[in-house]
Amino acid sequence: MNSADTIDQLLREHGRTYADEAGITLRDTPAPLYQLLVLTVLCSIRIKADIATAAARALFAIGLRTPRAMADSDWQARVDAFGRAHYVRYDESTATALGEGAALVLDRYDGDLRRLRDEAAGDTEELLRLLREVPRIGPVGAGIFCREVQAVWPELRPFFDERSLATAERLGLPHTPAGLARHVPPEDVARLAAALVRVSLSKDAARELRAA
């Protein structure tokens, strides 16, 4: 199977973004951008992605969709939401980190992460650095946010983190951002990056793609 066919199969079978799985209708507006930041925090520890997305949905279900709502919420309510999603090993520390992160987004960016993008002024490395100032988000988490947000921040495209590029190489695909992006329309770059990550987390998926 050639690269184009493999990428078509990747998008068809695995091309759902994690934002979509978490119930985020991603747009370039403050609330969904903040929801993606929350998901990023939840994914930034060693925990299964489906549990992280379930935890995000649980938080959103009790109304914690904006930094103001998160900052004003009860810490125990966040912990309880995590319990319902079986996000239990890091529930208390993550509940604290989300409260601190909401305060940072409100104080520094007036609740609008587009201001963070503006502060980075088109410099992807600076954007990654600013994201790492949010409690609990490290280099991997900053990459997760950029990988997903490129769907609505086209100036970031093509963005593929180290995990997605390593997976592309194992599948015999181009393993540079530009090389991968040549095979899909711009609006599908985020889906392709997510698909590669999903395959990296599933031994069966990678084996099936290599065998096809």
Disulfide bonds with the S-S distance in Angstrom:
none
